[in-house]
Amino acid sequence: MTRTRIVPTLLLFVLCFSLSFNAYASRHKARSAAPARSARAEKRGRKGREVAERGRGRAGRTKAPAHETRAERRRREREEARADRRGGRKLSRRERLLQARREAEARRRAELARLAAIARARAIEQALRNEVASNIAKDDTTGEDLEVRRAALNAIGNHIATVVVMDPKTGRVYSIVNQDWAVRRGFKPCSTIKLVTGLAGLSEHVIDPLQEASMVSLNSNRLDLTDALAFSNNGYFQNVSGHVGFDHMISYARQLGYGERTGINHANEYMGRVPLFKQGYAVNHMGSHGDDFEVTPVQLATLVSALANGGTLLTPHLPRTPEENVHFHVEVRRQLSIPQEYLRRMLPGMVGAVNYGTGRRAYDPSETIAGKTGTCIGQGGWVGLFTSYAPVEDPQLAIAIVGMGPDARQHATVAIAGQIYKALAYRFGKRGDKAPYKLTPDILAPRPKIAPSAIANVSEEDAEEKAAEQEEAGTNAVPTDADNSAPTTNGTNVKPALKAINPTPAGTVPRATNPTPAGATSMKKQTQTTDTRPRRVNPNEPQ
């Protein structure tokens, strides 16, 4: 090979070697720098994600306004939830339209459901009104006092109710409007059971007649038997019923005529119903709401007549012929084994219920009326009761009224009784100004012992009625209890608990199964106290 050919070949070889070496060096450098670059990239990505999350949180959750309504709060929470699902990004126009369409459809369905519920309620209400009108048309008015019946019919009007009017001293029945309901149908007694609970508590010495040992506290207020009856306070009578016990409560209820026929001369009289067994807190609730009891309006009329006449349980009787009317005979079923002083001790609370309590729609300044209201949910809907007699100084009329439907919840039964008393005042009203010596001014004109501002918290029937109205209007999301549930006077649906001031002393000897005679002085206090459960969060049945 000549010299001229060797030199170009060497130069070409050197060039190829240098190019290969540079390629190898660059690849080696890239492999060694890759871990560092990946670490830096991962760090930058992590920081970016954190910043994005913080931004998404600020964008998705806005600060709640100071005076945000419930609807606004729910709307804001839904928007936050949607923002979280979409990663915090702003909705597109198509998504906003779809969302608006879905919300409109939901509102439309809710409105249709509300209208359907209203239609069902109105249909049920109209069916009840038709049933009452049909029953009244079928009433047997033979022997009734037509003037009293006319007054009762005018007072009822188009209300869904039944009325019993009788003489509390003799048991003579003046008139029964809607006899099928009054004689042959049972109703939950609701808060009228508190008459039985109060008498049982007095007779068993759970309630002191002087009231010093029977008070319970509600925040800064103290309730005695008079105000507890007047305002139909559930906690007070739950405390009493728990101390009296189930067996003794049923014993006094049967003695007052519950669970047996009155003996009225109407066919197919219903005997009512009393509970078979309860224990624990169920006994407390039974004493304030009448759980598992069923009473007829005729039984309520005979019960309040026994309170009016001094403790005689009469057989109601309707004279069918003129001869029977002229020679009317009083039929006594039994004499109550309850001292008259205890019967008289119930009177201020019943008068207070009409003067300033739950039965004030029947108030009449010209005569003194004693009564007890009851409002709760039973028989598939609202039930309202009012049993009363007047005038207190010389009882001439005993009236028991039971209503159903929206009229019952609004205390229409109380207003009906008030109209009947006024219409018949010229015939059965107060005679003279002199009161019997046993009726003192504190009985005939009691005054509430609690502050007026606290009445709304104590009067549970009024509170449950308002709560039910708010629920129907859609402003209260929590349903009320069937009986005077519920409740709701402090801005929430939690009732303040009632606490006993004078609980039964520890170590007391248990009471025997058979009740001790009511007049015995050696009676021991019942050791069955209230259950360890907390009080009801929401009271089953305005009263």
C-alpha positions as CSV (number, residue, x, y, z in Angstrom):
1,M,0.0,0.0,0.0
2,T,1.4,3.4,-0.9
3,R,1.9,6.2,1.6
4,T,-0.7,8.3,0.0
5,R,-3.4,5.7,0.8
6,I,-2.4,5.1,4.4
7,V,-2.9,8.6,5.7
8,P,-6.5,8.9,4.6
9,T,-7.3,5.6,6.1
10,L,-5.9,6.5,9.5
11,L,-7.8,9.7,9.5
12,L,-11.0,7.9,8.8
13,F,-10.4,5.4,11.5
14,V,-9.7,8.2,14.1
15,L,-12.9,10.0,13.1
16,C,-15.0,6.9,13.5
17,F,-13.5,6.1,16.9
18,S,-14.1,9.6,18.2
19,L,-17.7,9.5,17.1
20,S,-18.3,6.1,18.8
21,F,-16.6,7.3,22.0
22,N,-18.8,10.5,22.2
23,A,-22.0,8.5,21.7
24,Y,-21.0,6.1,24.4
25,A,-20.2,8.9,26.8
26,S,-23.5,10.7,26.2
27,R,-25.5,7.5,26.8
28,H,-23.6,6.8,30.1
29,K,-24.2,10.4,31.3
30,A,-27.9,10.2,30.5
31,R,-28.3,7.0,32.5
32,S,-26.5,8.4,35.5
33,A,-28.6,11.6,35.5
34,A,-32.0,9.9,35.1
35,P,-32.6,9.1,38.8
36,A,-31.9,12.7,39.8
37,R,-34.3,14.0,37.2
38,S,-37.1,11.6,38.1
39,A,-36.7,12.6,41.8
40,R,-37.0,16.2,41.0
41,A,-40.0,15.6,38.7
42,E,-41.8,13.6,41.4
43,K,-41.1,16.4,43.9
44,R,-42.5,19.0,41.6
45,G,-45.6,16.8,40.9
46,R,-46.3,16.3,44.6
47,K,-46.1,20.1,45.2
48,G,-48.4,20.7,42.3
49,R,-51.0,18.2,43.5
50,E,-50.9,19.8,47.0
51,V,-51.5,23.2,45.6
52,A,-54.3,21.9,43.4
53,E,-56.0,20.2,46.4
54,R,-55.8,23.4,48.4
55,G,-57.2,25.4,45.5
56,R,-60.0,22.8,45.1
57,G,-60.9,23.0,48.8
58,R,-61.1,26.8,48.7
59,A,-63.2,26.7,45.5
60,G,-65.5,23.9,46.7
61,R,-66.3,25.0,50.2
62,T,-67.4,28.6,50.7
63,K,-67.7,30.2,54.1
64,A,-71.2,29.9,55.6
65,P,-73.0,33.2,55.9
66,A,-73.8,34.4,59.4
67,H,-77.7,34.1,59.0
68,E,-77.9,31.2,56.6
69,T,-81.3,29.5,56.3
70,R,-81.8,25.8,56.3
71,A,-82.6,25.7,52.6
72,E,-79.5,27.8,51.7
73,R,-77.3,25.6,53.8
74,R,-78.6,22.5,52.1
75,R,-78.1,24.1,48.6
76,R,-74.5,25.1,49.5
77,E,-73.7,21.6,50.8
78,R,-75.1,20.0,47.6
79,E,-72.9,22.3,45.5
80,E,-69.9,21.4,47.6
81,A,-70.6,17.7,47.1
82,R,-70.8,18.1,43.4
83,A,-67.6,20.1,43.3
84,D,-65.8,17.3,45.2
85,R,-67.1,14.7,42.8
86,R,-65.9,16.7,39.8
87,G,-62.4,17.4,41.3
88,G,-63.2,21.1,42.0
89,R,-63.5,22.1,38.4
90,K,-66.2,24.5,37.3
91,L,-69.3,22.9,35.7
92,S,-69.7,23.3,32.0
93,R,-72.9,24.8,30.5
94,R,-74.2,21.4,29.6
95,E,-73.6,20.0,33.1
96,R,-75.3,23.0,34.7
97,L,-78.4,22.6,32.4
98,L,-78.5,18.9,33.3
99,Q,-78.2,19.7,37.0
100,A,-81.0,22.3,36.8
101,R,-83.2,19.9,35.0
102,R,-82.7,17.2,37.7
103,E,-83.4,19.6,40.5
104,A,-86.5,20.9,38.8
105,E,-87.7,17.3,38.4
106,A,-87.0,16.6,42.1
107,R,-89.0,19.7,43.1
108,R,-91.9,18.7,40.8
109,R,-92.0,15.2,42.4
110,A,-91.9,16.6,45.9
111,E,-94.7,19.0,45.1
112,L,-96.8,16.2,43.6
113,A,-96.2,14.1,46.7
114,R,-97.2,17.0,48.9
115,L,-100.4,17.5,46.9
116,A,-101.2,13.8,47.0
117,A,-100.8,13.8,50.8
118,I,-103.1,16.8,51.1
119,A,-105.6,15.1,48.9
120,R,-105.5,11.9,51.0
121,A,-105.9,13.9,54.2
122,R,-108.8,15.8,52.8
123,A,-110.4,12.6,51.6
124,I,-110.1,11.0,55.0
125,E,-111.4,14.1,56.7
126,Q,-114.4,14.3,54.4
127,A,-115.1,10.6,55.0
128,L,-115.1,11.2,58.7
129,R,-117.5,14.1,58.3
130,N,-119.8,12.0,56.2
131,E,-119.7,9.2,58.8
132,V,-120.6,11.6,61.6
133,A,-123.5,13.1,59.6
134,S,-124.7,9.6,58.8
135,N,-124.5,8.5,62.4
136,I,-126.3,11.6,63.7
137,A,-129.1,11.0,61.2
138,K,-129.5,7.5,62.6
139,D,-129.5,8.6,66.3
140,D,-132.5,7.4,68.3
141,T,-133.8,10.6,70.0
142,T,-136.6,8.9,71.9
143,G,-136.7,10.4,75.4
144,E,-133.9,12.9,74.8
145,D,-134.2,16.5,75.9
146,L,-134.7,18.2,72.5
147,E,-133.6,21.6,73.7
148,V,-130.2,20.1,75.0
149,R,-129.9,18.2,71.7
150,R,-130.5,21.3,69.6
151,A,-127.8,23.2,71.6
152,A,-125.4,20.3,71.1
153,L,-126.1,20.0,67.4
154,N,-125.6,23.7,66.9
155,A,-122.3,23.6,68.7
156,I,-121.0,20.7,66.7
157,G,-122.0,22.1,63.3
158,N,-119.7,20.5,60.8
159,H,-117.1,19.3,63.3
160,I,-116.1,15.6,63.5
161,A,-117.2,14.9,67.0
162,T,-119.6,13.1,69.4
163,V,-121.2,14.7,72.5
164,V,-122.7,13.3,75.7
165,V,-124.7,15.6,78.0
166,M,-125.9,14.2,81.4
167,D,-126.8,15.2,84.9
168,P,-123.8,14.5,87.1
169,K,-125.9,14.1,90.3
170,T,-128.5,11.7,89.0
171,G,-127.0,10.0,85.9
172,R,-129.9,11.2,83.7
173,V,-128.8,11.4,80.1
174,Y,-130.1,14.5,78.4
175,S,-128.8,13.9,74.9
176,I,-126.2,11.9,73.0
177,V,-125.2,13.2,69.6
178,N,-123.5,10.6,67.3
179,Q,-124.5,7.7,69.5
180,D,-122.5,5.2,67.5
181,W,-119.3,6.8,68.5
182,A,-120.4,7.7,72.0
183,V,-121.6,4.3,73.1
184,R,-120.2,1.7,70.7
185,R,-116.7,2.9,69.9
186,G,-113.5,3.3,72.1
187,F,-111.0,6.1,71.8
188,K,-107.5,6.7,73.3
189,P,-108.0,8.8,76.4
190,C,-104.8,10.9,75.8
191,S,-104.3,13.4,78.6
192,T,-107.7,12.8,80.2
193,I,-106.0,9.8,81.8
194,K,-104.2,12.3,84.0
195,L,-107.4,12.5,86.1
196,V,-106.9,8.9,87.0
197,T,-103.2,9.4,87.5
198,G,-103.8,12.4,89.8
199,L,-106.3,10.5,92.0
200,A,-104.1,7.4,92.2
201,G,-101.1,9.6,93.2
202,L,-103.1,11.3,95.9
203,S,-104.6,8.1,97.2
204,E,-101.3,6.3,97.3
205,H,-99.6,9.3,99.0
206,V,-97.2,9.8,96.0
207,I,-98.7,13.3,95.8
208,D,-98.9,15.2,99.0
209,P,-102.3,16.9,99.3
210,L,-100.5,20.1,100.4
211,Q,-98.3,19.7,97.2
212,E,-95.1,20.5,99.0
213,A,-93.7,17.0,98.4
214,S,-95.1,16.6,94.9
215,M,-93.5,19.4,93.0
216,V,-91.2,18.9,90.1
217,S,-88.9,21.4,88.5
218,L,-88.7,22.6,85.0
219,N,-85.6,24.7,84.6
220,S,-86.3,27.5,87.1
221,N,-90.0,26.8,87.4
222,R,-91.8,24.5,89.9
223,L,-95.0,22.7,89.1
224,D,-97.6,21.5,91.6
225,L,-100.7,19.4,90.9
226,T,-102.9,22.4,90.1
227,D,-100.6,23.8,87.3
228,A,-99.7,20.3,86.1
229,L,-103.4,19.6,85.5
230,A,-104.1,23.0,84.1
231,F,-101.2,22.9,81.6
232,S,-101.5,19.1,81.1
233,N,-97.8,18.7,81.8
234,N,-96.6,15.2,80.8
235,G,-93.4,15.0,82.9
236,Y,-95.3,15.6,86.2
237,F,-97.7,12.7,85.7
238,Q,-95.1,10.4,84.2
239,N,-93.2,10.9,87.5
240,V,-96.4,10.2,89.5
241,S,-97.4,7.1,87.5
242,G,-93.9,5.6,87.8
243,H,-94.1,5.8,91.6
244,V,-97.7,4.5,91.8
245,G,-96.9,1.5,89.6
246,F,-98.8,-0.4,87.0
247,D,-101.0,-2.6,89.2
248,H,-102.3,0.3,91.3
249,M,-102.8,2.5,88.2
250,I,-105.0,-0.2,86.6
251,S,-106.8,-0.7,89.9
252,Y,-107.8,2.9,90.1
253,A,-108.7,3.0,86.5
254,R,-111.1,0.1,86.9
255,Q,-112.6,1.6,90.0
256,L,-113.3,4.8,88.0
257,G,-115.2,2.8,85.4
258,Y,-112.6,2.0,82.7
259,G,-112.7,-1.4,81.1
260,E,-116.4,-2.1,82.0
261,R,-119.8,-1.1,80.6
262,T,-121.6,1.8,82.2
263,G,-125.0,0.1,82.0
264,I,-126.5,2.8,79.8
265,N,-129.8,1.7,78.2
266,H,-128.3,1.8,74.6
267,A,-127.7,-1.4,72.7
268,N,-124.3,-2.9,72.1
269,E,-122.3,-0.7,74.5
270,Y,-118.6,-1.1,74.2
271,M,-116.8,-1.9,77.5
272,G,-113.5,-0.2,76.5
273,R,-110.0,-1.6,77.2
274,V,-107.3,-1.4,79.8
275,P,-103.6,-2.5,79.4
276,L,-102.7,-6.0,80.5
277,F,-99.1,-5.4,81.4
278,K,-96.4,-2.7,81.3
279,Q,-93.2,-2.1,83.1
280,G,-90.4,0.4,83.2
281,Y,-90.8,3.7,81.4
282,A,-94.0,2.4,79.7
283,V,-95.8,2.7,83.0
284,N,-94.7,6.4,83.2
285,H,-95.8,7.1,79.7
286,M,-99.1,5.3,80.2
287,G,-99.9,7.7,83.1
288,S,-99.6,10.8,80.9
289,H,-100.8,9.6,77.5
290,G,-103.2,6.7,78.2
291,D,-101.3,4.2,76.1
292,D,-103.3,1.0,75.3
293,F,-106.4,2.4,77.1
294,E,-109.7,2.7,75.2
295,V,-112.6,4.7,76.7
296,T,-116.0,5.7,75.4
297,P,-117.4,9.2,75.7
298,V,-120.1,7.8,78.0
299,Q,-117.4,6.5,80.4
300,L,-115.7,9.9,80.4
301,A,-119.0,11.5,81.3
302,T,-119.6,9.1,84.2
303,L,-116.0,9.6,85.4
304,V,-116.3,13.4,85.5
305,S,-119.8,13.1,87.1
306,A,-118.2,11.1,90.0
307,L,-115.7,13.9,90.5
308,A,-118.6,16.4,90.5
309,N,-121.0,14.6,92.9
310,G,-118.4,13.6,95.5
311,G,-117.4,10.1,94.6
312,T,-120.5,8.2,93.4
313,L,-120.2,6.3,90.2
314,L,-123.6,6.4,88.6
315,T,-125.3,4.3,85.9
316,P,-126.3,6.7,83.1
317,H,-129.8,6.3,82.0
318,L,-132.0,7.9,79.3
319,P,-135.7,7.9,80.3
320,R,-137.6,6.7,77.2
321,T,-141.2,7.3,78.3
322,P,-142.9,10.2,80.1
323,E,-143.6,8.0,83.1
324,E,-140.0,7.0,83.4
325,N,-139.1,10.7,83.1
326,V,-141.4,11.7,86.0
327,H,-140.4,8.8,88.2
328,F,-136.7,8.8,87.4
329,H,-134.6,6.5,89.7
330,V,-130.9,7.1,90.4
331,E,-128.9,3.9,89.9
332,V,-125.6,3.8,91.8
333,R,-122.9,1.4,90.5
334,R,-120.6,1.9,93.5
335,Q,-119.1,4.4,95.8
336,L,-115.5,5.3,95.1
337,S,-113.0,4.3,97.9
338,I,-111.3,7.7,97.4
339,P,-111.6,10.3,100.1
340,Q,-113.5,13.4,99.1
341,E,-110.7,15.6,100.1
342,Y,-108.6,14.0,97.3
343,L,-111.5,14.5,94.8
344,R,-111.7,18.1,95.9
345,R,-107.9,18.5,95.5
346,M,-108.3,17.8,91.8
347,L,-110.8,20.6,91.3
348,P,-108.4,23.6,91.2
349,G,-106.4,22.1,88.4
350,M,-109.5,21.3,86.4
351,V,-110.8,24.9,86.9
352,G,-107.4,26.2,86.1
353,A,-107.4,24.3,82.8
354,V,-110.5,26.3,81.7
355,N,-109.5,29.6,83.2
356,Y,-105.9,29.8,82.0
357,G,-104.8,26.4,80.8
358,T,-105.3,24.1,77.8
359,G,-109.1,24.3,78.0
360,R,-109.4,28.1,78.0
361,R,-111.5,28.1,74.8
362,A,-114.4,27.0,77.1
363,Y,-113.9,29.9,79.6
364,D,-117.0,31.8,80.6
365,P,-116.7,34.6,83.2
366,S,-120.4,34.1,84.2
367,E,-119.9,30.5,85.5
368,T,-117.1,28.3,86.7
369,I,-116.3,25.3,84.6
370,A,-114.1,22.4,85.6
371,G,-112.6,20.2,82.8
372,K,-109.7,18.3,81.4
373,T,-108.4,18.3,77.8
374,G,-106.7,15.5,75.9
375,T,-105.0,15.7,72.5
376,C,-102.9,13.0,70.8
377,I,-102.6,10.6,67.9
378,G,-104.7,7.5,68.1
379,Q,-107.1,5.5,66.0
380,G,-105.0,6.4,62.9
381,G,-105.2,10.2,63.3
382,W,-105.6,13.1,65.7
383,V,-108.0,12.5,68.7
384,G,-109.2,15.4,70.9
385,L,-111.1,15.0,74.1
386,F,-112.7,17.3,76.7
387,T,-114.6,16.1,79.7
388,S,-116.1,18.7,82.1
389,Y,-118.9,19.8,84.4
390,A,-120.5,23.1,85.4
391,P,-121.2,25.1,87.4
392,V,-118.7,24.0,90.0
393,E,-120.7,25.5,92.8
394,D,-123.8,23.4,92.0
395,P,-123.1,20.9,89.2
396,Q,-126.0,20.7,86.7
397,L,-124.4,19.4,83.5
398,A,-121.6,17.0,82.7
399,I,-120.4,17.1,79.1
400,A,-117.9,14.7,77.4
401,I,-116.8,15.4,73.9
402,V,-114.5,13.4,71.6
403,G,-113.4,14.6,68.2
404,M,-111.2,13.4,65.4
405,G,-109.2,14.9,62.5
406,P,-107.8,18.5,62.3
407,D,-110.7,19.7,64.6
408,A,-109.4,17.6,67.4
409,R,-105.9,19.0,67.2
410,Q,-107.2,22.5,67.4
411,H,-109.2,21.9,70.6
412,A,-112.5,22.2,68.8
413,T,-114.0,19.9,71.4
414,V,-113.3,22.6,74.1
415,A,-115.0,25.3,72.0
416,I,-118.0,23.0,71.4
417,A,-118.4,22.4,75.2
418,G,-118.2,26.1,75.9
419,Q,-120.9,26.9,73.4
420,I,-123.2,24.3,74.9
421,Y,-122.7,25.7,78.4
422,K,-123.5,29.2,77.2
423,A,-126.6,28.1,75.3
424,L,-128.0,26.3,78.3
425,A,-126.8,28.7,81.0
426,Y,-130.3,30.2,81.5
427,R,-131.5,26.7,82.4
428,F,-128.6,24.9,84.0
429,G,-126.3,27.9,85.0
430,K,-125.2,29.2,88.3
431,R,-128.0,30.1,90.8
432,G,-127.1,32.9,93.3
433,D,-123.7,34.2,94.3
434,K,-123.1,32.1,97.4
435,A,-120.7,29.3,97.0
436,P,-120.7,26.1,99.2
437,Y,-118.5,26.3,102.3
438,K,-116.1,23.6,100.9
439,L,-115.3,25.6,97.8
440,T,-112.7,28.3,98.8
441,P,-111.6,31.1,96.5
442,D,-108.4,29.2,95.6
443,I,-110.5,26.4,94.2
444,L,-113.0,28.5,92.3
445,A,-110.4,31.0,90.9
446,P,-106.9,29.4,90.9
447,R,-104.0,31.4,89.6
448,P,-100.9,29.9,87.9
449,K,-97.8,29.8,90.1
450,I,-95.3,30.0,87.3
451,A,-94.0,33.0,85.4
452,P,-96.2,33.8,82.3
453,S,-93.1,33.6,80.1
454,A,-92.6,30.0,81.1
455,I,-96.1,28.9,80.3
456,A,-95.2,28.0,76.7
457,N,-92.5,25.6,78.0
458,V,-94.9,23.9,80.5
459,S,-98.1,23.7,78.5
460,E,-97.2,20.6,76.4
461,E,-100.5,20.3,74.6
462,D,-100.1,23.8,73.2
463,A,-96.5,23.1,72.3
464,E,-97.3,19.9,70.5
465,E,-100.1,21.5,68.6
466,K,-97.8,24.3,67.3
467,A,-95.2,21.7,66.4
468,A,-97.7,19.7,64.4
469,E,-98.8,22.9,62.6
470,Q,-95.1,23.7,61.7
471,E,-94.6,20.1,60.5
472,E,-97.6,20.3,58.2
473,A,-96.3,23.7,56.9
474,G,-92.9,22.1,56.1
475,T,-90.9,24.2,58.6
476,N,-90.2,21.4,61.0
477,A,-88.3,18.4,59.7
478,V,-88.7,16.3,62.8
479,P,-92.1,14.6,63.3
480,T,-93.9,14.9,66.6
481,D,-94.8,12.0,68.7
482,A,-98.3,10.5,68.7
483,D,-99.1,11.8,72.1
484,N,-98.2,14.8,73.0
485,S,-95.1,13.8,71.7
486,A,-94.0,16.6,71.0
487,P,-92.5,18.7,71.7
488,T,-90.5,21.8,70.8
489,T,-90.6,24.9,72.8
490,N,-87.0,25.9,73.0
491,G,-86.1,26.1,69.4
492,T,-85.3,22.5,69.1
493,N,-87.2,19.2,69.2
494,V,-85.8,18.2,72.6
495,K,-88.0,18.6,75.6
496,P,-86.4,19.7,78.8
497,A,-86.5,16.8,81.2
498,L,-88.6,17.1,84.4
499,K,-86.8,16.1,87.5
500,A,-88.5,14.9,90.7
501,I,-87.6,17.0,93.7
502,N,-88.8,14.4,96.3
503,P,-88.0,10.9,95.0
504,T,-89.1,7.9,96.9
505,P,-86.6,7.2,99.8
506,A,-84.2,4.4,99.3
507,G,-84.9,1.3,101.2
508,T,-88.7,1.7,101.3
509,V,-90.6,-1.6,101.8
510,P,-92.2,-2.7,98.5
511,R,-95.9,-2.5,98.2
512,A,-98.0,-5.6,98.2
513,T,-99.6,-6.8,95.0
514,N,-103.1,-6.0,96.3
515,P,-103.6,-2.2,96.7
516,T,-103.9,-0.9,100.3
517,P,-107.3,0.8,101.1
518,A,-107.2,4.4,100.0
519,G,-108.0,5.8,103.5
520,A,-105.3,3.9,105.4
521,T,-102.7,5.9,107.2
522,S,-100.0,3.3,107.3
523,M,-99.6,3.3,103.5
524,K,-96.0,3.0,102.2
525,K,-94.7,4.8,99.2
526,Q,-94.3,2.8,96.1
527,T,-90.7,1.8,95.4
528,Q,-91.2,1.4,91.7
529,T,-89.5,4.5,90.3
530,T,-89.0,5.7,86.9
531,D,-86.8,3.8,84.5
532,T,-83.2,4.8,84.2
533,R,-83.8,5.8,80.6
534,P,-83.7,9.5,79.9
535,R,-87.0,11.3,79.5
536,R,-88.7,11.4,76.1
537,V,-86.8,13.4,73.5
538,N,-90.0,14.2,71.8
539,P,-93.5,13.7,73.4
540,N,-96.1,10.7,71.3
541,E,-99.3,12.7,71.7
542,P,-99.9,16.8,71.9
543,Q,-102.4,16.3,75.1
